[in-house]
Amino acid sequence: MATTAAADETIETVTHAAPHLWDVTDPAIYAEDRWQPIFAEMRATAPINRITGSAFGDYVNVTTLKPIQHVEALPDIYSSATEYGGITIFGNMENMPEDLQRRTPSFIAMDRPEHTAQRRVVSPAFAPSEMERLSTDVRRRTGEILDSLPRGEAFDWVDRVSIELTTQMLAILFDFPWADRRKLTEWSDWASDADIVGNPERAYERRDHLREMAAYFTALWEERAGRPEAPDLLSRMIHSDSMSNMDRYMFIGNLTLLIIGGNDTTRNSMSAYAWGLEQFPDERAKLEANPDLIPNAVQEIIRWQTPLAHMRRTAVKDHELFGHSIRKGDTMLLWYISANRDESVFTEPDRIVVDRDNARRHLAFGYGIHRCVGARLAELQLRILLEEMAARRLRVNVREEPVRVGSCFVHGYRKLMVELAEY
């Protein structure tokens, strides 16, 4: 069947059986950084299209900004609930061994009113007043890390800067034992691992790591249960009506959500700052010459990177989406990574433009009731990193092509060898 379609054609006319170029769930596409032209072709020819027979079952690609916003704005039609498959393509677990099919719901994978009640528990931890309170500590720790880095010697930016800064922040948010803070990164990486699909051995290993996480946090919960409420996330859960009686699986699910959300988005945006500005030296020079551009550059870097490539919704009733027939039960993949390169919204979208006037229109944090609860904190951490680099007049020079994450969900970097220089 042809891979082009007029804008007013129904979705059935652009249905493709996997394997197909537009089956963008293949992790190799992202590990090899060749996703851009695939999504560009979809946006140009069939921004909404259906894939059948993929490793994850059938699904609908939604690749441009306005239809994604439309789906996100209709949570009563397009569900996030775990019972329908949750918020990632990995929610289709029917092909996994039966003892691995137990789901771990979290508030991001709930619909109203449960979502509203549980989100309300953790959202005060990310309020503007909390960001102001945390900013001094974030700046101090960022400066200490930058001052500890070698000059003129290669090191891994992902490990020494991106992971360390975000893991420290997570440890503070959970009041987690400092010496064990790297466990949070390890658990986050396992929780978001896409290689478990069709790989039961790895899926069992992942389950063991998540059980370790649950046991560790359960011990912390029991230790703190009799204490007065504190501002850390675990204490907020303990003292809330909607989360204090969570079962084991919902507890794991919410921990996983908060750890991945606090780790992957910020960590991979920090790595994108180092890698991305190396690709556009004219924009780097513009930013170095005018640090007042930093707040806007933060939004642009997040747009350009898009640390979480997609979110999933499931249609709970028949619906027409921009002229396309959506059927009850359809899995909808909202490709934020594509929407943030939408040519109808962003001029020269594949470039970083530090003074782009509409950089804030990006969808990297989602849209609507499920917009990332920690978006302000991610922005704060990245902004302070850029400010502290500018204050020291430090530039990141990349020495090797990055090692990228092979996943259609987390869009990030495993390793990035760099050297620091002064300008």
C-alpha positions as CSV (number, residue, x, y, z in Angstrom):
1,M,0.0,0.0,0.0
2,A,1.3,3.5,-0.7
3,T,2.8,5.4,2.1
4,T,1.2,8.8,1.2
5,A,-2.3,10.1,1.9
6,A,-4.2,13.3,1.5
7,A,-5.0,15.1,4.7
8,D,-8.7,14.3,4.5
9,E,-8.4,10.6,3.9
10,T,-9.5,8.3,6.7
11,I,-7.0,6.5,8.8
12,E,-7.8,3.1,7.2
13,T,-6.2,4.3,3.9
14,V,-2.8,4.6,5.6
15,T,-2.7,1.3,7.5
16,H,0.6,-0.5,7.3
17,A,1.6,-4.0,8.5
18,A,4.8,-4.3,10.5
19,P,7.6,-4.5,9.8
20,H,7.2,-1.2,8.1
21,L,9.4,2.0,8.1
22,W,6.7,3.8,10.1
23,D,6.8,1.2,12.9
24,V,8.8,3.5,15.1
25,T,8.8,1.3,18.2
26,D,12.0,-0.3,17.0
27,P,14.7,0.7,19.6
28,A,17.5,0.6,17.0
29,I,16.0,3.7,15.4
30,Y,16.8,5.7,18.5
31,A,20.1,4.0,19.4
32,E,21.3,4.8,15.9
33,D,19.8,8.3,15.9
34,R,17.9,7.9,12.6
35,W,14.4,8.6,13.7
36,Q,14.2,12.2,12.2
37,P,13.5,11.5,8.5
38,I,11.0,8.7,9.4
39,F,8.9,11.1,11.5
40,A,9.3,13.9,8.9
41,E,7.9,11.6,6.2
42,M,4.9,10.8,8.4
43,R,4.3,14.5,9.3
44,A,4.4,15.4,5.6
45,T,2.3,12.6,4.2
46,A,0.1,10.9,6.9
47,P,0.5,12.5,10.3
48,I,-2.1,10.0,11.8
49,N,-1.6,6.4,10.6
50,R,-2.2,2.9,11.8
51,I,0.5,0.2,12.3
52,T,-0.6,-3.5,12.6
53,G,1.3,-6.5,13.8
54,S,4.2,-4.8,15.6
55,A,6.0,-6.4,18.5
56,F,3.7,-4.4,20.7
57,G,0.5,-5.1,18.8
58,D,-1.5,-2.7,16.7
59,Y,-1.3,1.1,17.3
60,V,-2.0,4.5,15.8
61,N,0.8,6.9,15.3
62,V,0.0,10.6,16.0
63,T,2.9,12.7,14.9
64,T,2.0,16.4,14.8
65,L,1.5,18.9,17.6
66,K,-2.2,19.9,17.2
67,P,-3.7,16.4,17.1
68,I,-1.6,15.4,20.1
69,Q,-2.8,18.4,22.1
70,H,-6.3,17.5,21.0
71,V,-6.0,13.9,22.3
72,E,-4.4,15.1,25.6
73,A,-7.2,17.6,26.1
74,L,-9.9,14.8,25.9
75,P,-8.9,12.4,28.8
76,D,-12.4,11.1,29.1
77,I,-12.1,9.7,25.5
78,Y,-8.4,8.9,25.5
79,S,-7.6,7.0,28.7
80,S,-4.2,6.8,30.5
81,A,-5.4,4.1,32.9
82,T,-3.4,1.0,33.5
83,E,-6.4,-1.2,32.9
84,Y,-6.3,-0.2,29.3
85,G,-2.5,-0.5,28.9
86,G,-1.2,2.6,30.7
87,I,1.0,5.4,29.3
88,T,3.6,3.5,27.2
89,I,3.5,1.1,24.4
90,F,5.0,-1.5,26.8
91,G,1.6,-1.7,28.5
92,N,0.6,-4.5,26.1
93,M,1.9,-7.4,28.3
94,E,-0.1,-10.3,26.8
95,N,3.0,-11.8,25.3
96,M,4.9,-11.9,28.6
97,P,4.9,-14.9,30.9
98,E,1.8,-14.9,33.1
99,D,3.7,-14.2,36.3
100,L,5.2,-11.0,34.7
101,Q,1.8,-9.6,33.7
102,R,1.0,-8.0,37.0
103,R,0.7,-4.3,36.4
104,T,2.0,-1.5,38.6
105,P,-0.3,1.5,38.3
106,S,0.7,5.0,39.2
107,F,-1.2,8.3,39.2
108,I,0.1,9.2,35.7
109,A,-1.5,5.9,34.5
110,M,-4.9,6.8,36.1
111,D,-7.9,8.7,34.9
112,R,-10.0,11.2,36.9
113,P,-10.9,11.4,39.7
114,E,-8.1,9.0,41.1
115,H,-5.5,10.8,39.1
116,T,-6.5,14.2,40.4
117,A,-6.4,13.0,44.1
118,Q,-3.0,11.4,43.9
119,R,-1.4,14.1,41.8
120,R,-2.5,16.6,44.3
121,V,-0.4,14.8,47.0
122,V,2.9,15.3,45.2
123,S,2.3,18.5,43.3
124,P,3.1,20.8,46.3
125,A,6.7,19.5,46.2
126,F,7.1,21.2,42.8
127,A,5.3,24.5,43.6
128,P,7.0,27.8,42.8
129,S,7.7,28.3,46.5
130,E,9.5,25.0,46.7
131,M,11.5,25.8,43.6
132,E,12.7,29.0,45.3
133,R,13.6,27.1,48.4
134,L,15.5,24.5,46.5
135,S,17.3,26.8,44.1
136,T,20.1,27.8,46.5
137,D,21.0,24.2,47.2
138,V,20.7,23.2,43.5
139,R,23.1,26.1,42.6
140,R,25.6,25.1,45.3
141,R,25.7,21.5,44.3
142,T,26.0,22.3,40.6
143,G,28.9,24.6,41.3
144,E,30.6,21.9,43.4
145,I,30.3,19.4,40.6
146,L,31.5,21.7,37.9
147,D,34.5,22.8,40.0
148,S,35.4,19.1,40.6
149,L,35.6,18.3,36.9
150,P,39.0,18.1,35.1
151,R,40.1,20.7,32.6
152,G,41.6,19.6,29.3
153,E,41.0,15.9,30.1
154,A,38.3,13.7,28.7
155,F,35.5,12.5,31.0
156,D,31.9,11.1,30.7
157,W,29.5,14.1,30.9
158,V,26.5,11.7,31.4
159,D,28.1,10.1,34.4
160,R,29.9,12.9,36.1
161,V,27.3,15.7,35.5
162,S,23.9,14.6,34.2
163,I,23.5,11.5,36.3
164,E,25.1,12.9,39.4
165,L,23.1,16.1,39.5
166,T,19.8,14.5,38.9
167,T,20.5,11.6,41.3
168,Q,21.4,14.1,44.1
169,M,18.2,15.9,43.4
170,L,16.1,12.7,43.6
171,A,17.8,11.8,46.9
172,I,16.9,15.2,48.3
173,L,13.3,14.9,47.1
174,F,12.8,11.5,48.7
175,D,15.1,12.2,51.7
176,F,16.9,9.1,50.5
177,P,20.1,7.8,52.1
178,W,22.9,9.8,50.4
179,A,25.4,7.0,50.1
180,D,22.9,4.8,48.2
181,R,21.7,7.5,45.9
182,R,23.0,5.8,42.7
183,K,20.5,3.0,43.3
184,L,17.9,5.5,42.2
185,T,19.6,5.8,38.8
186,E,19.9,2.0,38.5
187,W,16.3,1.5,39.4
188,S,15.2,4.2,36.9
189,D,17.1,2.6,34.1
190,W,15.7,-0.8,34.8
191,A,12.1,0.5,35.2
192,S,12.2,2.2,31.7
193,D,14.1,-0.7,30.0
194,A,12.5,-1.6,26.6
195,D,14.5,-4.7,26.1
196,I,12.2,-6.8,28.3
197,V,9.7,-7.2,25.4
198,G,10.2,-10.6,24.0
199,N,13.1,-11.2,26.4
200,P,11.6,-13.0,29.5
201,E,15.1,-13.5,31.0
202,R,15.7,-9.8,31.1
203,A,12.1,-9.2,32.2
204,Y,12.7,-11.4,35.3
205,E,15.9,-9.5,36.0
206,R,14.0,-6.2,35.8
207,R,11.4,-7.6,38.2
208,D,14.1,-8.4,40.7
209,H,15.5,-4.9,40.6
210,L,12.0,-3.4,41.1
211,R,11.4,-5.8,44.0
212,E,14.7,-4.5,45.5
213,M,13.4,-1.0,45.1
214,A,10.1,-1.8,46.7
215,A,11.8,-3.5,49.6
216,Y,14.1,-0.6,50.2
217,F,11.4,2.0,50.0
218,T,9.0,-0.1,52.2
219,A,11.7,-0.1,54.9
220,L,12.0,3.7,54.6
221,W,8.1,4.0,54.7
222,E,7.9,1.9,57.9
223,E,10.7,3.8,59.5
224,R,9.0,7.1,58.9
225,A,5.4,6.2,59.3
226,G,5.2,7.4,62.9
227,R,7.0,10.7,62.3
228,P,5.3,14.1,61.6
229,E,4.8,15.1,58.0
230,A,7.9,16.4,56.3
231,P,8.4,18.0,52.8
232,D,9.9,14.9,51.2
233,L,7.8,12.9,48.7
234,L,7.7,9.7,50.8
235,S,6.4,11.6,53.8
236,R,3.7,13.3,51.6
237,M,2.5,9.9,50.5
238,I,2.5,8.5,54.1
239,H,0.4,11.4,55.4
240,S,-2.1,11.6,52.5
241,D,-5.6,10.1,52.5
242,S,-5.4,9.1,48.8
243,M,-1.9,7.4,48.9
244,S,-1.4,6.2,52.5
245,N,-3.1,2.9,51.9
246,M,-1.6,2.0,48.5
247,D,-1.1,-1.7,47.8
248,R,2.3,-3.0,46.9
249,Y,1.9,-2.7,43.2
250,M,0.6,0.9,43.2
251,F,3.4,1.8,45.6
252,I,5.9,0.4,43.1
253,G,4.2,2.2,40.2
254,N,4.2,5.6,41.9
255,L,7.8,5.2,43.0
256,T,8.8,4.2,39.4
257,L,6.9,7.2,38.0
258,L,8.6,9.7,40.3
259,I,12.0,8.2,39.9
260,I,11.9,8.0,36.1
261,G,10.3,11.5,35.9
262,G,12.9,13.0,38.2
263,N,15.8,11.2,36.5
264,D,15.3,10.8,32.8
265,T,13.9,14.1,31.7
266,T,16.5,16.3,33.5
267,R,19.4,13.9,33.0
268,N,18.9,13.7,29.2
269,S,18.3,17.4,28.8
270,M,21.6,18.1,30.5
271,S,23.3,15.7,28.2
272,A,21.5,17.3,25.2
273,Y,22.9,20.7,26.3
274,A,26.5,19.3,25.9
275,W,25.8,17.4,22.7
276,G,23.4,19.7,21.0
277,L,25.3,23.0,21.3
278,E,28.3,21.2,19.9
279,Q,26.3,20.5,16.7
280,F,25.4,24.2,16.4
281,P,28.4,26.3,17.3
282,D,26.9,29.5,16.0
283,E,24.1,29.1,18.5
284,R,26.5,28.2,21.2
285,A,28.5,31.4,20.5
286,K,25.2,33.4,20.6
287,L,24.4,32.0,24.0
288,E,28.0,32.5,25.3
289,A,27.8,36.2,24.2
290,N,24.4,36.7,25.8
291,P,23.6,34.7,29.0
292,D,20.2,36.5,29.2
293,L,19.2,33.9,26.6
294,I,19.6,31.0,29.0
295,P,15.9,30.7,30.1
296,N,14.8,30.5,26.5
297,A,17.7,28.2,25.6
298,V,16.6,25.8,28.3
299,Q,13.2,25.5,26.6
300,E,14.8,25.1,23.2
301,I,17.2,22.3,24.4
302,I,14.3,20.4,26.0
303,R,12.3,20.8,22.8
304,W,15.1,19.6,20.6
305,Q,15.9,16.6,22.8
306,T,12.4,15.6,24.0
307,P,13.6,13.2,26.7
308,L,10.5,11.0,26.6
309,A,9.7,10.1,23.0
310,H,6.1,9.1,23.4
311,M,3.1,8.7,25.6
312,R,0.3,6.3,25.0
313,R,-3.5,6.8,25.4
314,T,-6.2,4.2,24.7
315,A,-9.5,5.2,23.0
316,V,-12.4,4.2,25.2
317,K,-15.1,5.0,22.6
318,D,-15.3,5.6,18.9
319,H,-14.1,9.0,17.9
320,E,-13.1,11.1,14.9
321,L,-9.7,12.7,15.2
322,F,-9.0,15.4,12.6
323,G,-11.0,13.4,10.0
324,H,-9.6,10.0,11.0
325,S,-11.7,7.2,12.4
326,I,-10.5,6.1,15.8
327,R,-12.1,2.9,17.2
328,K,-12.8,2.0,20.8
329,G,-9.8,0.1,22.1
330,D,-7.3,1.7,19.7
331,T,-3.8,2.3,21.2
332,M,-2.7,5.9,20.4
333,L,1.0,6.7,20.4
334,L,1.5,10.4,20.9
335,W,5.0,11.1,19.5
336,Y,6.2,14.1,21.4
337,I,9.6,13.6,19.8
338,S,7.9,14.2,16.4
339,A,5.5,17.0,17.5
340,N,8.5,19.0,18.8
341,R,9.9,18.9,15.2
342,D,6.6,19.9,13.6
343,E,7.5,22.1,10.7
344,S,4.1,23.9,10.8
345,V,4.9,25.1,14.3
346,F,8.7,25.4,14.5
347,T,10.9,26.9,11.8
348,E,14.0,24.8,11.0
349,P,12.9,22.4,13.8
350,D,16.0,20.1,13.6
351,R,18.2,23.0,14.6
352,I,18.8,24.4,18.1
353,V,18.0,28.1,18.0
354,V,18.6,29.5,21.4
355,D,16.5,32.6,20.8
356,R,13.6,30.8,19.1
357,D,10.5,32.9,19.9
358,N,8.1,30.0,20.4
359,A,10.4,27.4,22.1
360,R,8.0,27.1,25.0
361,R,5.3,25.6,22.7
362,H,7.1,22.3,22.9
363,L,5.3,19.2,24.2
364,A,8.2,17.5,26.0
365,F,6.4,17.8,29.3
366,G,3.0,16.7,27.8
367,Y,-0.2,18.7,27.8
368,G,-3.4,18.9,29.7
369,I,-4.1,17.2,33.0
370,H,-1.1,14.8,32.7
371,R,1.5,17.5,32.0
372,C,4.7,16.6,33.9
373,V,4.3,17.5,37.6
374,G,8.0,18.1,37.9
375,A,8.5,20.3,34.9
376,R,9.5,23.4,36.9
377,L,12.2,21.4,38.7
378,A,13.6,20.1,35.5
379,E,13.7,23.6,34.1
380,L,15.3,25.0,37.3
381,Q,18.1,22.4,37.3
382,L,18.9,22.9,33.6
383,R,18.8,26.7,33.9
384,I,21.2,26.7,36.9
385,L,23.6,24.3,35.1
386,L,23.8,26.7,32.1
387,E,24.1,29.8,34.4
388,E,26.9,28.2,36.4
389,M,28.7,27.1,33.2
390,A,28.4,30.7,32.0
391,A,29.6,32.2,35.3
392,R,32.8,30.1,34.9
393,R,33.0,30.8,31.1
394,L,33.2,27.0,30.5
395,R,32.4,25.3,27.2
396,V,31.8,21.6,26.6
397,N,33.8,20.2,23.7
398,V,32.5,16.8,22.6
399,R,35.3,14.2,21.9
400,E,33.2,11.2,20.8
401,E,29.9,10.4,19.3
402,P,27.5,9.7,22.2
403,V,26.3,6.2,23.1
404,R,22.5,6.6,23.0
405,V,19.7,4.7,24.8
406,G,18.0,2.1,22.6
407,S,14.4,2.8,23.5
408,C,11.2,4.2,21.9
409,F,10.3,5.7,25.3
410,V,13.3,7.3,27.0
411,H,15.2,9.4,24.4
412,G,18.6,9.8,25.9
413,Y,22.3,9.2,26.3
414,R,24.3,6.5,28.0
415,K,27.7,8.0,27.5
416,L,29.2,11.2,26.2
417,M,32.9,11.8,26.3
418,V,33.8,15.5,26.5
419,E,36.5,18.0,27.6
420,L,35.9,21.3,29.3
421,A,37.6,24.5,28.0
422,E,37.3,28.1,28.9
423,Y,36.2,30.8,26.5
